[in-house]
Amino acid sequence: MAKELSITIDIGTTNSKVSLFEIASGKLVFRESFQTTKKVDEYGELFDLSEIWDRLLEILIKIVSANSGNIDSIIISSVGEAGVLVDTDGQVVTPLIAWYDKRAASYVSELTQEQKQTIYQITGLPAHSNYSIPKIKWLIDRLELISQKYTWLNVPDLISYFLTNQMKTEFSMASRTMCFDLQKREWSTEILEMFDLQKLIRFPPVIESGGIIGYTTTSTISELNKENISVRIAGHDHMVGALGINLHDKDLLNSTGTTEGLLLIDDHPFLENKSFQESLSNGIFTNPNYYTLFSSMPTGGNAFEWYQKFFSIDQKEFEQDCRKLYQRYLLNQISLKDPVILIPHLNGSGAPFKSGKSRGLMYGISLETRREDVLLGIILGLCLEMKYVATCFPLEQVRRVVAIGPVVKNPLWVQLKADALNKDISVVKIEEAVSFGALKATYKDFDYELDYQVVSANPNQVQAFDQLLDKYSYLYESKRFLVDDNFHQSYFDSRDIQNRYSDTKEFFFS
């Protein structure tokens, strides 16, 4: 008798969830969520591995014991970049540094421009402390790990290792390490040598999304090893979510959550100098026949968390504020002539100026500014930042824009996105984008209907956004002068700012 159920695990930056699905129908049978616990050390922020694993294992044991003999698979998706080093005895010997932690930034700043270009040509990634290799170098140096070779495991690799005693990873996860050769499909010895890690670090074998890592029968966990459950890695959560909504090549995905991401898939990587200069990240899709072009905006939904903390309000009041603004916006009662604008670099910036040192900037505050004006400025800023990042992509190839994640529950945010881009936004009303992507990666015949809502741009607001982009662009580039040591005032004497955005206007406002 075929087993009918599958467990999906999604480890996110803020929250994690474990779900039980019927494989045939995609029906959610059970779900339990928990906070992705973090802790702080003297250098920055860590994911609390012990707490996360204890909570995760508790839920898994509860689900498996209640459905004995009927669970076919455990499929894992997670954030990228974060991981640990494991010694030859199979013991974890390092903390789990959060992907956004900046402790390893000095290793990137010491790279020459030629080294950064080499890294991009091999891995498709702009050199940055978010990725795994700088974190690995920091751990090796700080903890003086020089006695043997250590294996790097990303978060889903580590969980699958705990469940099976097998070490493997998956293409989209490997793509986020800054040590995987995209075109050769192998780990790069050249990158390891660049960081003087060739004698100290190895990586696990790489398999396709949804492939079998191992089985719980080889686990040391007594509550699980009596069950013959396959354990699989779906991949990097943004990519798995894209698979879950059937993203096609030439679709531009706006994935929202704690952060935001823009994702385009194509049959070739984008390794040309323009993509390098604009800090776009390439990778391998969950369907390894395709490559991904990706840019993460480090501030997304976390800006709303900041807003709630700053004004000491709860989620319910925040949602009420959004609804009131949305109704006024639909009635054309909100002027965009001179609003508050936030450049939302609350956690650094993404493309085209990727910098962990970049900070937020709010412009337009006066003695008359109210709380709702600040909220509107935050959402305007998020939308203008998305538009700014979108200009780095080959927009002439984009057939449609698709949005998933928490944005689908915030009609004001969606409408402002559509108005900012002057494009229809296909909003996918799916709670299970990542989970369904994981199921689709594992079970190729898994199928379901998607509910799309198309939100069109308001022609009365498009011109206003055109003017806002001019202001935003100038504020953005001016702010770089405070952050980028290689950025000079003479930049403004050229007409690069206007030239950069003339193409933007032609695309969005023609």
N, C-alpha and C positions, 0 to 999 in steps of 0.2 A: 504494500500500500504506500503510495507516494505521500511524502510529508507535505502538509498544507500551509505551513507558516514560516515566516522569515522575520528576523530581528534586524532593525537598522539602528545604527549608532551614529549620531551627529554631534561631534565635539566642536562647539562654537567658541568665539572669543568671550562672550558674556554668559551664554547659557548652553547647556548640552541636553540632549534628549535621547531616550531609548524607546523605540516603537516596535510594536508587534503587528504585522500585517498578514492578511490572507494573500497568498501568492496569486491565486487565480483572479481575484476580484480587485485587489488593492485596498480592501476594506481595512480600516484601522481597528484593531482588536483591543489594543492596550497601549498606553503611553505614560511615561513618567519623565519629567524634566527636573533638572537641578542646575544650580548656579555653577559655572566653571570657576572654581575657587582659585584665587590668586593670593600671593603673598609678596612682601617687599623685602629685599635685602639691601645692603649698603650700595649696590651698584644699579639697582633698578627693580624691574618687576618680573616675577616668576609665576608660571602656572603651578598650583599645588598638586603635584603628581600623586602623592599619597592619598590626599583627600578625594581627588577626582577618581582615582582607580578604586578606592574603597566604595565610593558611592555607586560607581558604574557596576562593579561586581555584585554588590548587594541587589541591584535591580535585575541584572542578568540571571542571577540564581533564582530570584523570585519568579521571573517569567518562565525559565526553563523547567523549574520544578512543577509549575502549574500546567505545563503543556508537554509533559514528558513524552518522547517518542514522536512528536509531531512538528518539530522545528528543523527545517532543512538547512538554514544558513544564518550566520551573523555577518552583516555587511557594514563596514566602517567608512565614514566620511569625516573630514575634520578640516580645521584651519591648516594652512601650510607653514613651512619654514621652521616651526618649533620642533624640537626633538631632544634626544639625550644620547650620551655615549655609553656603550655597553662593553665590558671587558671580556676577556677570553673565557672567563668562568660564567658568563651570562648574567653578570650583575650590573645593574645601572649604577654608574659611578659619578654622574653629574646631575645638577638640578635641571629642571625643564624651563628654560628661558622663554618668556613670552615672545611671540613673533615680532611685536612692535617695540621691544626693549632696545635701547640705544647703546648698551654698554660696549658693543664691539665696533662702534663708529670709527674709532681711530685707525683700525686696520684697513678701512675703506679709504679714509682720507689720505693715508700714506701711499696709496696706489698711484702710479703714473697714469697719464692719459692714455698712453699706449697699452698699459696693462688693462685698463678699463675697457678699451676697445677690443682687446683680445678676449676678455671675459664675455663681452656681448656677442662677438662672432661665434664663440663656442657654445655658450649657454643660452643666448638670447635674452639675458637679463642685464639690466643696468646695475653696476656694482652698488650694493647697499647693505647696511647692517641688518636689515630685516631678514635677509636670506641666511641660510644655514651655515655656509662656510665661515663667514666672520665670527659667528657664534662659536663654532667648533674651535677656531683658532684661539679665541678668548678663553674658552674652557681648558684647552690644552696648556696654554701659558699660565693661566691663573692657578690651576690646580696641579700644575707640574706633572702632567700625565705623559711620562716619557719611557715607561718600562715595557710597553707592548703595543700592539695594534688594537685600536678600539673601533667598534662598529657604530656608525651613526644610524639611529632609527628615528624617523619622523613619528608624529603622534599616532597615526593609525597603524604604522609598522610596529610600534611599541605595544599597542593594545592587542594586536593580532599575535605578537610574540608571547605576551602574557597568557593568551588563550590557547596557544598551540605549541609553544617552544620552537617555532619556525621563524626565521628572519627573511622577509622579502618586503619589497615596496612596489609601488605602482607608478606608471609614467607621469601622470600629472603631479604627483607628490615629488618625484625625482626632479621634475622640472623646476621646483621651487628651492632647490638646495644651492644653486649657483655653482654646481660642480658636475652637471650632466650635459654631455655633448648632444645637442638636439638632433643633429643630422646623422651622426654616427650611431646614435642610440646606445651610448655607453658612458661610463663614468670617465671623467677627464683627468688623466694623470698630469696634464699641463697645468690645470688649475690647482691641483694638490701641491705641485712643485712650486707654484707661484706663492703659496702661503706656507711653504716648508712643512707640509703635512704628509708627504708621500710615504714616509716610513711609520706613520702613526695612525693613519685613518684608512678605513675601508668602508664600503657601502654594500648593502645587500643586493641580491639579484632583483631585477625589475621585471614585473609582469604586467599584463593588460588589466585595465579596470574590470573588476568583477571576477578575476581569476582566483583560483583557490590558493590560499596561503598554507593552509593545513586544516586539521580537524581537532575538535575539542578532546578527542580520545587520547591525544598525546599531551594534554595539559596536566599539570600537577594539582589542579583545582578539583578536589574530590566530588564536589557538587555538580561539576560539568563533564568530567572525563568519562562518565558512564553513558553520555549521549554522543552519538556520532553526528556532530553538527559541523558543516564546513564553515570556515572563517575566511572572509574575503575583504579586500580593500576596494572601495568604490573610487576614492581619490579626494582631491582638493575640493572643498565644499562648493566654491563658486562654479567649478567645472562640472561637478556632479549635478548641481542645480540646473545648469544649462542643458545637460542631457535630459533631465527630468521634464523640461518643457519642450523637448524636441527642437532645440535650437538648430537652425540650418545655417549653412555657410551664407554669408552676406547679411545675416541678421546681427544687429548690435544689441547685446543684452545689457541692461542696467540692473545689476543685482544689488539689492539694498539689504542692510542689516546694521550691525554696529558700525561698520564701514560701508562704503559703496564701491562697486566695481563696474567697469565697462569691459565687455568681452566680445571679441569677434573671432570666428573660426574660419579657417581657410585651408587649402591643400598645400600651402607652403608657408614657411616662417618669414617674418618681416625683419630681416637683419641689415637693411640698408642704413646708411648714416643718419637719415632723418629720424628713424625710429630710435636709434641710439641717442641722438641729441635730445630727443623728447622723452627719454626714459621710459619707453614702453616695454612691457615685459612679454616675451614670447614663452611658449611652453608647448607641451603635447597634450592634446585633448583626451578625455576619457575614451573616446573613439580614436585610437592611435593613428588612424589614417589622416587625421586632421591636426593642424597646429592651432594654437591660440595666440591671439594678441590681446593683452590684458593690461589694464591700469587700475590700480586700487586708489581710491580716495580715502585717506586714513580717517577722515571725519564723515560720518553719515548719521545714523540714528543716535550715536553717542552725543551729538550736538543737542538733541532733545533731552537727553539725560542731564547734560550740563544746564540747560534752560530750567528744568524742573528743580534741580538743586539750587541754582542761583536765586530763584524766586520762591523757594520753599513751597512748591506745590506738588501734588501727587499726579499720577497718570490720568485720573478722571478729570481733574482741572485742566491738564494739558490738552486732552482730547476736546474739552469744551471750548478752550481757546481756539483750537484749530477749526472747529465747526463754525464758530462765530465769524472768524476771518473768511472762511470759505463762502459762507452765505453773502457776506458783504462784497467779496471779490466777484461772485457771479452777478451781483446787482450793480456792478461797476461803481461801487461806493469807495473803492480803494484806489488811490492815485499812485502810480509808479513813477511819477515825475521826479521826486526827490526823496525816496524812502531811505530808511536805515538799511545798510548793506553789511553783511558779515563776509569777510574772506575766511572760510571755515577751516583754517589750518590749526585746529585745536590740538592736533596730534601729528604735526608735520604736514608735508604736502606730497602729492603725487605728481604725475606728468602735468606739464612739461618741465617743471622745475622740482625734481624729487629731492626733498631735503627733510631730514628729521629735525633740523634746527628751525624750520619755518614755524611761525606763530600766527595766530588769528589776528585779524584787524577788523574792527567795527567802525564804520564811517557813517556820519549823518545824525548822530545823537545831538539832541538839543534839550533845553529845559522842559519842552513840551512832550518829550518822548515817553511813551507808556509801554507797559509790558507787552501788549499786543503788537506794538511797532517792532519791538526787539524780536518777537517770534516770527513776524513776517520777514524781517531782515535775515534771520537765520535760514529760513526756507528759501528765500530769494538767493542767498549766498550759496546754498547747497546746489541749487539749480544752475546758477551761473558757473559755479565751479565744474559741474558736470559738463556743461556746454563748452567751457574752456578746455577741459580734457578731451572732449569729443573731437575738437578740431585737430587733434594729433593723429586721429585715426583716418584711414582712407575712406572718407565719408562718401566719395563718389561711388563706392562699391556697395554701400549699405542700402538694403531694400526696405527694411523696417526696423523700428526700435521696439524692443520688448522689455517690460519691467516686471520684476518679481520681488518678493520679500515684503517687509512691513509697509512699504510705500503703498501697497494695494489697499491698505486699511485707512489711508490718509488721502482723501480726495483732493484736498488743497494742494498737497505736495505733488500729486500726479498732474493736476491741471497746470501748475506752475512749470513743471518739467516740459509739458507739451508746448506751453507758450514760449518758454525759453528757447527750445529747439526749433519752434515753428514746424513741428512734425507730429503726426499722430503717434500716440503711445499705445501699444498693445499691452494692456495690463492682464497678466495671467492670474486669475483667481484660483490659486492652488496653494494650499497650506503645506503640501508635501513635496515641493520641488526637489529638495535634496534626497529625501527618502525614496521618492519614485525614481529619481535618477539612479540611486543605488540598486533598486530592484530591477530597473531596466538594464543596467550594466551586467547584472548577474543572470537574469532570465530574459533572453533575447526576444521572446514572444510576449513579454509583459506589455500590455496595451491598456489605454484609458483615454477618455475624452478630456480635452482641455477647454476650459471656459474662458474665452477672451472677452475683455471689454475694451473697446477702442475709445480713447479720450483724444479729442481733436483740439488743436490750438484755437484759442480765442483770437480772431483777427483784430479785435479792438485793443489787444494787449501786445501783439507781436512787435509793433513799432516801438513801444515803450521798452521792451526788452532789448531791442536793437541799441537804443540809447544807453540802457543800463550796462550793456556789454562793453561799450566804449569806456564808461567810468570804471567798471570792474577791471578791465584790462589794464588801465593806467594805474589803478591802485595796486594791482597784482605785481606788475613789473616794477613799480616804484618801491614796493616792499622788499623786492629781491636785493635792493641796494643795501639793506640792513642785515641781510643774511648771508649772501654769497660773496665770499672774499675775492672772487674772480670777476665780479660784476661791477662795472665802472659807470660813473655818471655820464661818460661820453656816449653810452648806449642810447641815451635820450636824444642826443644830437642827431642821430640817424632817424630814419622813419620806420625802423623795424617794427615798432609796436603797431603802427597803422598798417604796415604792409602785411604783418602776420594775420591781421584780422579782416583784411579786405576779402580774403578767400572765404573766411567764415561767413561774412555777410552774404557773399555771393551764393553760398550753399544754402544758408538757412532762410534768407529773406528774399530770394529770387522768386 
